[in-house]
Amino acid sequence: MKAPVNAQSCRFDFTAITQLYCNGSCGTWGGGEGCQQADANAFCKLKLGNAAAVATTFQVSSAAAAPGICCPGSGVESNCVTLGAFVNRGVVLSVSVNDTNLLASHGSGSVVTNVVCAVP
């Protein structure tokens, strides 16, 4: 289920991905370490395909045995596919996805999940 390309828009589709890895130093999606609002916002930017998107609510949980967005820029974990940066969506870090099991490739570290996204 790695971010497939939508046939009509020719854009990567992150809507079915439910978790973004942001444990420790992997929480640099929007600034400092660990899972925080900026990481949830980056997840929403990818999910909605809009650089102005923000997370109105989100939860921090342990990684699950499901597809997810990998530690930014690494792409070295097993089963992570590097897609590159999505500058047009406001995400300048390299994005990688694990299309089967983020827990297996990253361990039980923290993820942002259950994001509710909006474009103000």
PDB file as gemmi writes it, atoms N, CA and C in Angstrom:
CRYST1    1.000    1.000    1.000  90.00  90.00  90.00 P 1                      
ATOM      1  N   MET A   1       0.819  -1.178   0.000  1.00  0.00           N  
ATOM      2  CA  MET A   1       0.000   0.000   0.000  1.00  0.00           C  
ATOM      3  C   MET A   1       0.867   1.248   0.000  1.00  0.00           C  
ATOM      4  N   LYS A   2       2.111   1.144  -0.473  1.00  0.00           N  
ATOM      5  CA  LYS A   2       2.944   2.340  -0.487  1.00  0.00           C  
ATOM      6  C   LYS A   2       2.260   3.423  -1.297  1.00  0.00           C  
ATOM      7  N   ALA A   3       2.350   4.601  -0.861  1.00  0.00           N  
ATOM      8  CA  ALA A   3       1.750   5.753  -1.513  1.00  0.00           C  
ATOM      9  C   ALA A   3       1.618   5.547  -3.015  1.00  0.00           C  
ATOM     10  N   PRO A   4       0.506   4.974  -3.458  1.00  0.00           N  
ATOM     11  CA  PRO A   4       0.341   4.740  -4.889  1.00  0.00           C  
ATOM     12  C   PRO A   4       0.125   6.047  -5.632  1.00  0.00           C  
ATOM     13  N   VAL A   5       0.343   5.986  -6.907  1.00  0.00           N  
ATOM     14  CA  VAL A   5       0.099   7.157  -7.738  1.00  0.00           C  
ATOM     15  C   VAL A   5      -1.350   7.115  -8.182  1.00  0.00           C  
ATOM     16  N   ASN A   6      -2.065   8.187  -7.935  1.00  0.00           N  
ATOM     17  CA  ASN A   6      -3.448   8.302  -8.357  1.00  0.00           C  
ATOM     18  C   ASN A   6      -3.468   8.449  -9.876  1.00  0.00           C  
ATOM     19  N   ALA A   7      -4.141   7.545 -10.549  1.00  0.00           N  
ATOM     20  CA  ALA A   7      -4.151   7.517 -12.015  1.00  0.00           C  
ATOM     21  C   ALA A   7      -4.729   8.790 -12.626  1.00  0.00           C  
ATOM     22  N   GLN A   8      -5.679   9.427 -11.943  1.00  0.00           N  
ATOM     23  CA  GLN A   8      -6.307  10.631 -12.497  1.00  0.00           C  
ATOM     24  C   GLN A   8      -5.465  11.880 -12.287  1.00  0.00           C  
ATOM     25  N   SER A   9      -4.774  11.959 -11.157  1.00  0.00           N  
ATOM     26  CA  SER A   9      -4.019  13.177 -10.872  1.00  0.00           C  
ATOM     27  C   SER A   9      -2.514  13.011 -11.052  1.00  0.00           C  
ATOM     28  N   CYS A  10      -2.041  11.756 -11.216  1.00  0.00           N  
ATOM     29  CA  CYS A  10      -0.608  11.470 -11.339  1.00  0.00           C  
ATOM     30  C   CYS A  10       0.166  11.967 -10.117  1.00  0.00           C  
ATOM     31  N   ARG A  11      -0.457  11.929  -8.943  1.00  0.00           N  
ATOM     32  CA  ARG A  11       0.179  12.366  -7.699  1.00  0.00           C  
ATOM     33  C   ARG A  11       0.207  11.214  -6.715  1.00  0.00           C  
ATOM     34  N   PHE A  12       1.221  11.205  -5.847  1.00  0.00           N  
ATOM     35  CA  PHE A  12       1.265  10.180  -4.811  1.00  0.00           C  
ATOM     36  C   PHE A  12       0.091  10.367  -3.859  1.00  0.00           C  
ATOM     37  N   ASP A  13      -0.494   9.270  -3.463  1.00  0.00           N  
ATOM     38  CA  ASP A  13      -1.674   9.268  -2.603  1.00  0.00           C  
ATOM     39  C   ASP A  13      -1.312   8.684  -1.245  1.00  0.00           C  
ATOM     40  N   PHE A  14      -1.256   9.525  -0.229  1.00  0.00           N  
ATOM     41  CA  PHE A  14      -0.905   9.105   1.125  1.00  0.00           C  
ATOM     42  C   PHE A  14      -2.138   8.912   2.008  1.00  0.00           C  
ATOM     43  N   THR A  15      -3.335   8.978   1.455  1.00  0.00           N  
ATOM     44  CA  THR A  15      -4.541   8.956   2.282  1.00  0.00           C  
ATOM     45  C   THR A  15      -4.726   7.651   3.046  1.00  0.00           C  
ATOM     46  N   ALA A  16      -4.238   6.532   2.543  1.00  0.00           N  
ATOM     47  CA  ALA A  16      -4.426   5.241   3.223  1.00  0.00           C  
ATOM     48  C   ALA A  16      -3.335   4.954   4.249  1.00  0.00           C  
ATOM     49  N   ILE A  17      -2.307   5.781   4.320  1.00  0.00           N  
ATOM     50  CA  ILE A  17      -1.235   5.579   5.301  1.00  0.00           C  
ATOM     51  C   ILE A  17      -1.665   6.214   6.614  1.00  0.00           C  
ATOM     52  N   THR A  18      -1.556   5.453   7.703  1.00  0.00           N  
ATOM     53  CA  THR A  18      -2.121   5.898   8.975  1.00  0.00           C  
ATOM     54  C   THR A  18      -1.102   6.314  10.028  1.00  0.00           C  
ATOM     55  N   GLN A  19       0.202   6.193   9.726  1.00  0.00           N  
ATOM     56  CA  GLN A  19       1.190   6.546  10.756  1.00  0.00           C  
ATOM     57  C   GLN A  19       2.442   7.152  10.133  1.00  0.00           C  
ATOM     58  N   LEU A  20       3.030   8.101  10.867  1.00  0.00           N  
ATOM     59  CA  LEU A  20       4.255   8.777  10.464  1.00  0.00           C  
ATOM     60  C   LEU A  20       5.251   8.603  11.596  1.00  0.00           C  
ATOM     61  N   TYR A  21       6.391   7.991  11.311  1.00  0.00           N  
ATOM     62  CA  TYR A  21       7.401   7.714  12.340  1.00  0.00           C  
ATOM     63  C   TYR A  21       8.114   8.999  12.730  1.00  0.00           C  
ATOM     64  N   CYS A  22       8.143   9.292  14.033  1.00  0.00           N  
ATOM     65  CA  CYS A  22       8.753  10.535  14.517  1.00  0.00           C  
ATOM     66  C   CYS A  22       9.449  10.333  15.860  1.00  0.00           C  
ATOM     67  N   ASN A  23       9.907   9.120  16.117  1.00  0.00           N  
ATOM     68  CA  ASN A  23      10.568   8.785  17.371  1.00  0.00           C  
ATOM     69  C   ASN A  23      11.945   9.454  17.459  1.00  0.00           C  
ATOM     70  N   GLY A  24      12.240  10.086  18.588  1.00  0.00           N  
ATOM     71  CA  GLY A  24      13.565  10.659  18.818  1.00  0.00           C  
ATOM     72  C   GLY A  24      14.013  11.591  17.717  1.00  0.00           C  
ATOM     73  N   SER A  25      15.219  11.335  17.170  1.00  0.00           N  
ATOM     74  CA  SER A  25      15.769  12.204  16.132  1.00  0.00           C  
ATOM     75  C   SER A  25      15.034  12.077  14.809  1.00  0.00           C  
ATOM     76  N   CYS A  26      14.122  11.121  14.691  1.00  0.00           N  
ATOM     77  CA  CYS A  26      13.301  11.004  13.475  1.00  0.00           C  
ATOM     78  C   CYS A  26      12.147  12.000  13.493  1.00  0.00           C  
ATOM     79  N   GLY A  27      11.970  12.708  14.577  1.00  0.00           N  
ATOM     80  CA  GLY A  27      10.889  13.684  14.691  1.00  0.00           C  
ATOM     81  C   GLY A  27      11.280  15.043  14.176  1.00  0.00           C  
ATOM     82  N   THR A  28      11.997  15.085  13.073  1.00  0.00           N  
ATOM     83  CA  THR A  28      12.478  16.362  12.545  1.00  0.00           C  
ATOM     84  C   THR A  28      11.660  16.850  11.363  1.00  0.00           C  
ATOM     85  N   TRP A  29      10.474  16.303  11.193  1.00  0.00           N  
ATOM     86  CA  TRP A  29       9.631  16.701  10.059  1.00  0.00           C  
ATOM     87  C   TRP A  29       9.349  18.189  10.075  1.00  0.00           C  
ATOM     88  N   GLY A  30       9.234  18.754  11.266  1.00  0.00           N  
ATOM     89  CA  GLY A  30       8.917  20.168  11.329  1.00  0.00           C  
ATOM     90  C   GLY A  30       9.777  20.929  12.306  1.00  0.00           C  
ATOM     91  N   GLY A  31      10.853  20.327  12.777  1.00  0.00           N  
ATOM     92  CA  GLY A  31      11.702  21.042  13.721  1.00  0.00           C  
ATOM     93  C   GLY A  31      12.422  20.120  14.669  1.00  0.00           C  
ATOM     94  N   GLY A  32      12.099  20.226  15.960  1.00  0.00           N  
ATOM     95  CA  GLY A  32      12.804  19.500  17.002  1.00  0.00           C  
ATOM     96  C   GLY A  32      12.571  18.003  17.001  1.00  0.00           C  
ATOM     97  N   GLU A  33      13.178  17.338  17.977  1.00  0.00           N  
ATOM     98  CA  GLU A  33      13.075  15.890  18.082  1.00  0.00           C  
ATOM     99  C   GLU A  33      11.762  15.456  18.709  1.00  0.00           C  
ATOM    100  N   GLY A  34      11.376  14.209  18.418  1.00  0.00           N  
ATOM    101  CA  GLY A  34      10.170  13.641  18.989  1.00  0.00           C  
ATOM    102  C   GLY A  34       8.927  14.050  18.227  1.00  0.00           C  
ATOM    103  N   CYS A  35       7.838  13.392  18.552  1.00  0.00           N  
ATOM    104  CA  CYS A  35       6.564  13.651  17.870  1.00  0.00           C  
ATOM    105  C   CYS A  35       5.909  14.908  18.426  1.00  0.00           C  
ATOM    106  N   GLN A  36       5.529  15.806  17.538  1.00  0.00           N  
ATOM    107  CA  GLN A  36       4.969  17.092  17.941  1.00  0.00           C  
ATOM    108  C   GLN A  36       4.029  17.612  16.860  1.00  0.00           C  
ATOM    109  N   GLN A  37       3.447  18.759  17.095  1.00  0.00           N  
ATOM    110  CA  GLN A  37       2.500  19.361  16.163  1.00  0.00           C  
ATOM    111  C   GLN A  37       3.087  19.501  14.760  1.00  0.00           C  
ATOM    112  N   ALA A  38       4.339  19.932  14.675  1.00  0.00           N  
ATOM    113  CA  ALA A  38       4.956  20.132  13.359  1.00  0.00           C  
ATOM    114  C   ALA A  38       5.036  18.832  12.567  1.00  0.00           C  
ATOM    115  N   ASP A  39       5.251  17.707  13.242  1.00  0.00           N  
ATOM    116  CA  ASP A  39       5.289  16.406  12.565  1.00  0.00           C  
ATOM    117  C   ASP A  39       3.895  16.037  12.057  1.00  0.00           C  
ATOM    118  N   ALA A  40       2.895  16.269  12.884  1.00  0.00           N  
ATOM    119  CA  ALA A  40       1.515  15.999  12.477  1.00  0.00           C  
ATOM    120  C   ALA A  40       1.126  16.890  11.296  1.00  0.00           C  
ATOM    121  N   ASN A  41       1.588  18.137  11.307  1.00  0.00           N  
ATOM    122  CA  ASN A  41       1.311  19.037  10.189  1.00  0.00           C  
ATOM    123  C   ASN A  41       1.943  18.518   8.903  1.00  0.00           C  
ATOM    124  N   ALA A  42       3.189  18.033   8.980  1.00  0.00           N  
ATOM    125  CA  ALA A  42       3.862  17.479   7.798  1.00  0.00           C  
ATOM    126  C   ALA A  42       3.080  16.286   7.260  1.00  0.00           C  
ATOM    127  N   PHE A  43       2.567  15.451   8.154  1.00  0.00           N  
ATOM    128  CA  PHE A  43       1.763  14.295   7.754  1.00  0.00           C  
ATOM    129  C   PHE A  43       0.519  14.770   7.001  1.00  0.00           C  
ATOM    130  N   CYS A  44      -0.130  15.811   7.499  1.00  0.00           N  
ATOM    131  CA  CYS A  44      -1.321  16.347   6.825  1.00  0.00           C  
ATOM    132  C   CYS A  44      -0.980  16.943   5.463  1.00  0.00           C  
ATOM    133  N   LYS A  45       0.157  17.618   5.359  1.00  0.00           N  
ATOM    134  CA  LYS A  45       0.570  18.185   4.077  1.00  0.00           C  
ATOM    135  C   LYS A  45       0.686  17.079   3.028  1.00  0.00           C  
ATOM    136  N   LEU A  46       1.254  15.922   3.433  1.00  0.00           N  
ATOM    137  CA  LEU A  46       1.379  14.791   2.520  1.00  0.00           C  
ATOM    138  C   LEU A  46       0.017  14.193   2.203  1.00  0.00           C  
ATOM    139  N   LYS A  47      -0.791  13.993   3.239  1.00  0.00           N  
ATOM    140  CA  LYS A  47      -2.098  13.349   3.046  1.00  0.00           C  
ATOM    141  C   LYS A  47      -3.033  14.178   2.163  1.00  0.00           C  
ATOM    142  N   LEU A  48      -3.034  15.505   2.368  1.00  0.00           N  
ATOM    143  CA  LEU A  48      -3.941  16.361   1.607  1.00  0.00           C  
ATOM    144  C   LEU A  48      -3.311  16.912   0.328  1.00  0.00           C  
ATOM    145  N   GLY A  49      -1.980  16.765   0.197  1.00  0.00           N  
ATOM    146  CA  GLY A  49      -1.315  17.296  -0.982  1.00  0.00           C  
ATOM    147  C   GLY A  49      -1.345  18.806  -1.028  1.00  0.00           C  
ATOM    148  N   ASN A  50      -1.293  19.438   0.162  1.00  0.00           N  
ATOM    149  CA  ASN A  50      -1.446  20.884   0.244  1.00  0.00           C  
ATOM    150  C   ASN A  50      -0.458  21.441   1.265  1.00  0.00           C  
ATOM    151  N   ALA A  51       0.389  22.364   0.847  1.00  0.00           N  
ATOM    152  CA  ALA A  51       1.412  22.937   1.716  1.00  0.00           C  
ATOM    153  C   ALA A  51       0.833  23.735   2.878  1.00  0.00           C  
ATOM    154  N   ALA A  52      -0.423  24.124   2.802  1.00  0.00           N  
ATOM    155  CA  ALA A  52      -1.052  24.899   3.876  1.00  0.00           C  
ATOM    156  C   ALA A  52      -1.763  24.015   4.907  1.00  0.00           C  
ATOM    157  N   ALA A  53      -1.802  22.715   4.680  1.00  0.00           N  
ATOM    158  CA  ALA A  53      -2.547  21.804   5.570  1.00  0.00           C  
ATOM    159  C   ALA A  53      -1.932  21.759   6.964  1.00  0.00           C  
ATOM    160  N   VAL A  54      -2.800  21.603   7.961  1.00  0.00           N  
ATOM    161  CA  VAL A  54      -2.387  21.465   9.360  1.00  0.00           C  
ATOM    162  C   VAL A  54      -3.199  20.353  10.011  1.00  0.00           C  
ATOM    163  N   ALA A  55      -2.649  19.828  11.087  1.00  0.00           N  
ATOM    164  CA  ALA A  55      -3.372  18.828  11.872  1.00  0.00           C  
ATOM    165  C   ALA A  55      -4.156  19.548  12.960  1.00  0.00           C  
ATOM    166  N   THR A  56      -5.472  19.365  12.966  1.00  0.00           N  
ATOM    167  CA  THR A  56      -6.280  19.981  14.017  1.00  0.00           C  
ATOM    168  C   THR A  56      -6.249  19.127  15.274  1.00  0.00           C  
ATOM    169  N   THR A  57      -6.133  17.813  15.109  1.00  0.00           N  
ATOM    170  CA  THR A  57      -5.918  16.900  16.229  1.00  0.00           C  
ATOM    171  C   THR A  57      -5.070  15.737  15.728  1.00  0.00           C  
ATOM    172  N   PHE A  58      -4.378  15.080  16.665  1.00  0.00           N  
ATOM    173  CA  PHE A  58      -3.578  13.898  16.349  1.00  0.00           C  
ATOM    174  C   PHE A  58      -3.263  13.171  17.647  1.00  0.00           C  
ATOM    175  N   GLN A  59      -2.787  11.942  17.513  1.00  0.00           N  
ATOM    176  CA  GLN A  59      -2.352  11.166  18.669  1.00  0.00           C  
ATOM    177  C   GLN A  59      -0.922  10.704  18.439  1.00  0.00           C  
ATOM    178  N   VAL A  60      -0.209  10.482  19.530  1.00  0.00           N  
ATOM    179  CA  VAL A  60       1.117   9.877  19.489  1.00  0.00           C  
ATOM    180  C   VAL A  60       0.964   8.491  20.075  1.00  0.00           C  
ATOM    181  N   SER A  61       1.443   7.506  19.339  1.00  0.00           N  
ATOM    182  CA  SER A  61       1.288   6.113  19.731  1.00  0.00           C  
ATOM    183  C   SER A  61       2.556   5.363  19.383  1.00  0.00           C  
ATOM    184  N   SER A  62       2.588   4.066  19.669  1.00  0.00           N  
ATOM    185  CA  SER A  62       3.697   3.204  19.259  1.00  0.00           C  
ATOM    186  C   SER A  62       3.448   2.727  17.840  1.00  0.00           C  
ATOM    187  N   ALA A  63       4.527   2.550  17.086  1.00  0.00           N  
ATOM    188  CA  ALA A  63       4.413   2.070  15.709  1.00  0.00           C  
ATOM    189  C   ALA A  63       3.632   0.763  15.671  1.00  0.00           C  
ATOM    190  N   ALA A  64       2.813   0.614  14.650  1.00  0.00           N  
ATOM    191  CA  ALA A  64       1.979  -0.576  14.475  1.00  0.00           C  
ATOM    192  C   ALA A  64       2.452  -1.375  13.265  1.00  0.00           C  
ATOM    193  N   ALA A  65       2.030  -2.603  13.208  1.00  0.00           N  
ATOM    194  CA  ALA A  65       2.351  -3.493  12.081  1.00  0.00           C  
ATOM    195  C   ALA A  65       1.427  -3.157  10.917  1.00  0.00           C  
ATOM    196  N   ALA A  66       1.629  -1.981  10.350  1.00  0.00           N  
ATOM    197  CA  ALA A  66       0.803  -1.470   9.258  1.00  0.00           C  
ATOM    198  C   ALA A  66       1.678  -0.534   8.423  1.00  0.00           C  
ATOM    199  N   PRO A  67       1.219  -0.149   7.232  1.00  0.00           N  
ATOM    200  CA  PRO A  67       1.993   0.787   6.409  1.00  0.00           C  
ATOM    201  C   PRO A  67       2.219   2.106   7.135  1.00  0.00           C  
ATOM    202  N   GLY A  68       3.341   2.761   6.823  1.00  0.00           N  
ATOM    203  CA  GLY A  68       3.616   4.044   7.438  1.00  0.00           C  
ATOM    204  C   GLY A  68       4.720   4.803   6.741  1.00  0.00           C  
ATOM    205  N   ILE A  69       4.879   6.064   7.129  1.00  0.00           N  
ATOM    206  CA  ILE A  69       5.940   6.909   6.606  1.00  0.00           C  
ATOM    207  C   ILE A  69       7.158   6.717   7.499  1.00  0.00           C  
ATOM    208  N   CYS A  70       8.283   6.383   6.870  1.00  0.00           N  
ATOM    209  CA  CYS A  70       9.522   6.045   7.574  1.00  0.00           C  
ATOM    210  C   CYS A  70      10.223   7.281   8.129  1.00  0.00           C  
ATOM    211  N   CYS A  71      11.227   7.029   8.946  1.00  0.00           N  
ATOM    212  CA  CYS A  71      12.093   8.077   9.479  1.00  0.00           C  
ATOM    213  C   CYS A  71      12.567   8.944   8.310  1.00  0.00           C  
ATOM    214  N   PRO A  72      12.452  10.277   8.403  1.00  0.00           N  
ATOM    215  CA  PRO A  72      12.738  11.125   7.245  1.00  0.00           C  
ATOM    216  C   PRO A  72      14.175  11.040   6.749  1.00  0.00           C  
ATOM    217  N   GLY A  73      14.286  10.967   5.450  1.00  0.00           N  
ATOM    218  CA  GLY A  73      15.582  11.032   4.813  1.00  0.00           C  
ATOM    219  C   GLY A  73      16.416   9.779   4.862  1.00  0.00           C  
ATOM    220  N   SER A  74      16.031   8.796   5.661  1.00  0.00           N  
ATOM    221  CA  SER A  74      16.887   7.625   5.818  1.00  0.00           C  
ATOM    222  C   SER A  74      16.752   6.672   4.640  1.00  0.00           C  
ATOM    223  N   GLY A  75      15.582   6.142   4.415  1.00  0.00           N  
ATOM    224  CA  GLY A  75      15.361   5.217   3.326  1.00  0.00           C  
ATOM    225  C   GLY A  75      16.193   3.958   3.402  1.00  0.00           C  
ATOM    226  N   VAL A  76      16.947   3.773   4.493  1.00  0.00           N  
ATOM    227  CA  VAL A  76      17.830   2.614   4.600  1.00  0.00           C  
ATOM    228  C   VAL A  76      17.179   1.453   5.334  1.00  0.00           C  
ATOM    229  N   GLU A  77      16.093   1.720   6.039  1.00  0.00           N  
ATOM    230  CA  GLU A  77      15.423   0.634   6.752  1.00  0.00           C  
ATOM    231  C   GLU A  77      14.868  -0.356   5.739  1.00  0.00           C  
ATOM    232  N   SER A  78      14.837  -1.602   6.145  1.00  0.00           N  
ATOM    233  CA  SER A  78      14.287  -2.614   5.245  1.00  0.00           C  
ATOM    234  C   SER A  78      12.840  -2.283   4.922  1.00  0.00           C  
ATOM    235  N   ASN A  79      12.480  -2.521   3.708  1.00  0.00           N  
ATOM    236  CA  ASN A  79      11.113  -2.346   3.222  1.00  0.00           C  
ATOM    237  C   ASN A  79      10.649  -0.900   3.140  1.00  0.00           C  
ATOM    238  N   CYS A  80      11.556   0.072   3.164  1.00  0.00           N  
ATOM    239  CA  CYS A  80      11.174   1.467   2.956  1.00  0.00           C  
ATOM    240  C   CYS A  80      11.541   1.863   1.536  1.00  0.00           C  
ATOM    241  N   VAL A  81      10.602   2.490   0.865  1.00  0.00           N  
ATOM    242  CA  VAL A  81      10.810   2.943  -0.503  1.00  0.00           C  
ATOM    243  C   VAL A  81      10.935   4.461  -0.485  1.00  0.00           C  
ATOM    244  N   THR A  82      12.055   4.970  -0.960  1.00  0.00           N  
ATOM    245  CA  THR A  82      12.287   6.410  -0.968  1.00  0.00           C  
ATOM    246  C   THR A  82      11.550   7.055  -2.134  1.00  0.00           C  
ATOM    247  N   LEU A  83      10.747   8.071  -1.811  1.00  0.00           N  
ATOM    248  CA  LEU A  83       9.976   8.797  -2.819  1.00  0.00           C  
ATOM    249  C   LEU A  83      10.568  10.162  -3.108  1.00  0.00           C  
ATOM    250  N   GLY A  84      11.374  10.687  -2.177  1.00  0.00           N  
ATOM    251  CA  GLY A  84      11.974  12.013  -2.335  1.00  0.00           C  
ATOM    252  C   GLY A  84      11.202  13.080  -1.592  1.00  0.00           C  
ATOM    253  N   ALA A  85      11.629  14.317  -1.770  1.00  0.00           N  
ATOM    254  CA  ALA A  85      10.971  15.454  -1.118  1.00  0.00           C  
ATOM    255  C   ALA A  85       9.699  15.831  -1.868  1.00  0.00           C  
ATOM    256  N   PHE A  86       8.774  16.428  -1.154  1.00  0.00           N  
ATOM    257  CA  PHE A  86       7.513  16.892  -1.738  1.00  0.00           C  
ATOM    258  C   PHE A  86       7.388  18.391  -1.466  1.00  0.00           C  
ATOM    259  N   VAL A  87       8.296  19.147  -2.055  1.00  0.00           N  
ATOM    260  CA  VAL A  87       8.377  20.581  -1.815  1.00  0.00           C  
ATOM    261  C   VAL A  87       7.065  21.274  -2.157  1.00  0.00           C  
ATOM    262  N   ASN A  88       6.409  20.829  -3.224  1.00  0.00           N  
ATOM    263  CA  ASN A  88       5.135  21.449  -3.601  1.00  0.00           C  
ATOM    264  C   ASN A  88       4.050  21.206  -2.560  1.00  0.00           C  
ATOM    265  N   ARG A  89       4.256  20.233  -1.685  1.00  0.00           N  
ATOM    266  CA  ARG A  89       3.315  19.976  -0.595  1.00  0.00           C  
ATOM    267  C   ARG A  89       3.828  20.550   0.721  1.00  0.00           C  
ATOM    268  N   GLY A  90       4.963  21.228   0.696  1.00  0.00           N  
ATOM    269  CA  GLY A  90       5.513  21.838   1.898  1.00  0.00           C  
ATOM    270  C   GLY A  90       6.369  20.914   2.740  1.00  0.00           C  
ATOM    271  N   VAL A  91       6.810  19.785   2.178  1.00  0.00           N  
ATOM    272  CA  VAL A  91       7.654  18.830   2.908  1.00  0.00           C  
ATOM    273  C   VAL A  91       8.991  18.748   2.187  1.00  0.00           C  
ATOM    274  N   VAL A  92      10.032  19.332   2.805  1.00  0.00           N  
ATOM    275  CA  VAL A  92      11.330  19.414   2.142  1.00  0.00           C  
ATOM    276  C   VAL A  92      12.237  18.225   2.448  1.00  0.00           C  
ATOM    277  N   LEU A  93      11.905  17.437   3.461  1.00  0.00           N  
ATOM    278  CA  LEU A  93      12.697  16.253   3.779  1.00  0.00           C  
ATOM    279  C   LEU A  93      12.327  15.123   2.833  1.00  0.00           C  
ATOM    280  N   SER A  94      13.269  14.223   2.612  1.00  0.00           N  
ATOM    281  CA  SER A  94      13.000  13.067   1.759  1.00  0.00           C  
ATOM    282  C   SER A  94      12.015  12.124   2.448  1.00  0.00           C  
ATOM    283  N   VAL A  95      10.981  11.747   1.733  1.00  0.00           N  
ATOM    284  CA  VAL A  95       9.924  10.891   2.263  1.00  0.00           C  
ATOM    285  C   VAL A  95      10.136   9.462   1.779  1.00  0.00           C  
ATOM    286  N   SER A  96      10.053   8.524   2.726  1.00  0.00           N  
ATOM    287  CA  SER A  96      10.099   7.096   2.409  1.00  0.00           C  
ATOM    288  C   SER A  96       8.885   6.448   3.045  1.00  0.00           C  
ATOM    289  N   VAL A  97       8.373   5.399   2.422  1.00  0.00           N  
ATOM    290  CA  VAL A  97       7.236   4.685   2.989  1.00  0.00           C  
ATOM    291  C   VAL A  97       7.553   3.202   3.119  1.00  0.00           C  
ATOM    292  N   ASN A  98       6.982   2.610   4.144  1.00  0.00           N  
ATOM    293  CA  ASN A  98       6.992   1.162   4.298  1.00  0.00           C  
ATOM    294  C   ASN A  98       5.569   0.737   3.993  1.00  0.00           C  
ATOM    295  N   ASP A  99       5.397  -0.024   2.937  1.00  0.00           N  
ATOM    296  CA  ASP A  99       4.036  -0.321   2.492  1.00  0.00           C  
ATOM    297  C   ASP A  99       3.417  -1.542   3.148  1.00  0.00           C  
ATOM    298  N   THR A 100       4.108  -2.143   4.122  1.00  0.00           N  
ATOM    299  CA  THR A 100       3.521  -3.307   4.784  1.00  0.00           C  
ATOM    300  C   THR A 100       3.556  -3.237   6.307  1.00  0.00           C  
ATOM    301  N   ASN A 101       4.741  -2.933   6.899  1.00  0.00           N  
ATOM    302  CA  ASN A 101       4.879  -3.091   8.342  1.00  0.00           C  
ATOM    303  C   ASN A 101       5.936  -2.146   8.902  1.00  0.00           C  
ATOM    304  N   LEU A 102       5.533  -0.955   9.306  1.00  0.00           N  
ATOM    305  CA  LEU A 102       6.458   0.030   9.868  1.00  0.00           C  
ATOM    306  C   LEU A 102       7.083  -0.477  11.161  1.00  0.00           C  
ATOM    307  N   LEU A 103       6.350  -1.218  11.951  1.00  0.00           N  
ATOM    308  CA  LEU A 103       6.859  -1.777  13.199  1.00  0.00           C  
ATOM    309  C   LEU A 103       8.066  -2.681  12.937  1.00  0.00           C  
ATOM    310  N   ALA A 104       7.995  -3.514  11.924  1.00  0.00           N  
ATOM    311  CA  ALA A 104       9.084  -4.448  11.615  1.00  0.00           C  
ATOM    312  C   ALA A 104      10.356  -3.729  11.192  1.00  0.00           C  
ATOM    313  N   SER A 105      10.228  -2.622  10.478  1.00  0.00           N  
ATOM    314  CA  SER A 105      11.422  -1.926   9.996  1.00  0.00           C  
ATOM    315  C   SER A 105      11.961  -0.899  10.971  1.00  0.00           C  
ATOM    316  N   HIS A 106      11.126  -0.385  11.883  1.00  0.00           N  
ATOM    317  CA  HIS A 106      11.551   0.697  12.765  1.00  0.00           C  
ATOM    318  C   HIS A 106      11.498   0.363  14.254  1.00  0.00           C  
ATOM    319  N   GLY A 107      10.836  -0.695  14.623  1.00  0.00           N  
ATOM    320  CA  GLY A 107      10.643  -0.986  16.041  1.00  0.00           C  
ATOM    321  C   GLY A 107       9.438  -0.245  16.584  1.00  0.00           C  
ATOM    322  N   SER A 108       9.248  -0.351  17.883  1.00  0.00           N  
ATOM    323  CA  SER A 108       8.020   0.160  18.500  1.00  0.00           C  
ATOM    324  C   SER A 108       8.086   1.623  18.912  1.00  0.00           C  
ATOM    325  N   GLY A 109       8.932   2.409  18.257  1.00  0.00           N  
ATOM    326  CA  GLY A 109       9.040   3.829  18.575  1.00  0.00           C  
ATOM    327  C   GLY A 109       7.759   4.593  18.310  1.00  0.00           C  
ATOM    328  N   SER A 110       7.790   5.872  18.600  1.00  0.00           N  
ATOM    329  CA  SER A 110       6.606   6.727  18.511  1.00  0.00           C  
ATOM    330  C   SER A 110       6.261   7.120  17.077  1.00  0.00           C  
ATOM    331  N   VAL A 111       4.960   7.218  16.840  1.00  0.00           N  
ATOM    332  CA  VAL A 111       4.419   7.674  15.562  1.00  0.00           C  
ATOM    333  C   VAL A 111       3.294   8.665  15.822  1.00  0.00           C  
ATOM    334  N   VAL A 112       3.062   9.528  14.837  1.00  0.00           N  
ATOM    335  CA  VAL A 112       1.870  10.356  14.814  1.00  0.00           C  
ATOM    336  C   VAL A 112       0.813   9.541  14.081  1.00  0.00           C  
ATOM    337  N   THR A 113      -0.368   9.466  14.650  1.00  0.00           N  
ATOM    338  CA  THR A 113      -1.446   8.710  14.032  1.00  0.00           C  
ATOM    339  C   THR A 113      -2.778   9.409  14.308  1.00  0.00           C  
ATOM    340  N   ASN A 114      -3.831   8.924  13.718  1.00  0.00           N  
ATOM    341  CA  ASN A 114      -5.178   9.488  13.904  1.00  0.00           C  
ATOM    342  C   ASN A 114      -5.219  10.992  13.688  1.00  0.00           C  
ATOM    343  N   VAL A 115      -4.549  11.446  12.610  1.00  0.00           N  
ATOM    344  CA  VAL A 115      -4.554  12.870  12.323  1.00  0.00           C  
ATOM    345  C   VAL A 115      -5.888  13.298  11.708  1.00  0.00           C  
ATOM    346  N   VAL A 116      -6.335  14.444  12.117  1.00  0.00           N  
ATOM    347  CA  VAL A 116      -7.464  15.093  11.488  1.00  0.00           C  
ATOM    348  C   VAL A 116      -6.885  16.344  10.853  1.00  0.00           C  
ATOM    349  N   CYS A 117      -6.992  16.424   9.549  1.00  0.00           N  
ATOM    350  CA  CYS A 117      -6.326  17.482   8.785  1.00  0.00           C  
ATOM    351  C   CYS A 117      -7.311  18.509   8.262  1.00  0.00           C  
ATOM    352  N   ALA A 118      -6.816  19.723   8.133  1.00  0.00           N  
ATOM    353  CA  ALA A 118      -7.617  20.809   7.574  1.00  0.00           C  
ATOM    354  C   ALA A 118      -6.710  21.780   6.833  1.00  0.00           C  
ATOM    355  N   VAL A 119      -7.307  22.538   5.930  1.00  0.00           N  
ATOM    356  CA  VAL A 119      -6.601  23.625   5.267  1.00  0.00           C  
ATOM    357  C   VAL A 119      -7.274  24.910   5.718  1.00  0.00           C  
ATOM    358  N   PRO A 120      -6.556  25.690   6.535  1.00  0.00           N  
ATOM    359  CA  PRO A 120      -7.164  26.923   7.054  1.00  0.00           C  
ATOM    360  C   PRO A 120      -7.483  27.932   5.977  1.00  0.00           C  
TER     361      PRO A 120                                                      
END                                                                             
